[in-house]
């Protein structure tokens, strides 16, 4: 994710997403600095209320969800079909 502002342009990396005290908390890095972003239910409601969601945004979200779910299914299939490696033979003494 990229953040562009007058203070500069930063890459933002999300390392963890959790719920703390009823807020969505994203922990990661903004540039080289550790960052923690908190989003309350009311802030999310306000953000969604002010967004003008176009058909392109809906298409993007739907395509992302589809590709994400297909990736999960493929990962599960590879894990289930992966050959089980035999245990190493004991070393002769």
Secondary structure as UniProt FT lines:
FT   STRAND          2..5
FT   TURN            6..7
FT   STRAND          8..20
FT   TURN            21..22
FT   STRAND          23..30
FT   TURN            31..32
FT   STRAND          33..39
FT   HELIX           41..50
FT   HELIX           55..81
//
